[in-house]
Amino acid sequence: MITHLFFALPASEMSLSPTILALIVVSSIVFIVGFAKSSRENEYKKLMDSFIERKEESDY
């Protein structure tokens, strides 16, 4: 009865080999880690730019 609650196709019916599945998983992990890293760096850069901008305004 529990099988009626979920709907999914097995990987074999989608013609996905274990190699392709592993490639999809690795690519997904690399994307998520890269996205998180670049987001963190962009936030830091924007914060530093705003501090530099405020300092330049206060110098005048």
N, C-alpha and C positions, 0 to 999 in steps of 0.2 A: 504494500500500500504506500510506503514511503516513496517508492520510485515514481509514483504518479504525481508527487508534489514537485519534482524537479524535471526540467527538460534540458537535455544537453546531447550533443553529438559526440561520439567518441572520436579521438584523434585519427583513428584509422579510417573512419568514414569521411573525414575531411582531407584525406591524403596527406596528413602531416606525419613525417617521420620523427623519430626521437632527436635526430640532429637538428631538424628545423625547429622543433619545440624548444630545444636547448638554446638555439640562436635567438628565438623570440624572447625567452626569459632573460638571457644575458643582455640583450639590447634594451629591454625594458628597464633593467636595473641600472645600466649605464646612463640611460636617459634621465631617470629620476635623480640619480646622484649628481649628474652634470647640471640639471635644472636647479636643484637645491643649492649647489655651489655657486652658480652664476647669479642666482637671486640674492644670495647672501652678500656677494661681492658688490653687486649693483646697489644694494641698500647702504652698504658701507661707503661707497663712492659718493652717493647722493648726500649722505650725512656729512661727510668731510667737505664736499663742495659748499653745502649750506653754511658750515662753520667758517670757511674761508671767505665766503661772500659777506657774512655778517661782520667779520673782522675788518674787511676792506671798507665797508660802509661806516664803521665806527672810527676809522682812521681819519675820515674827512671832517 
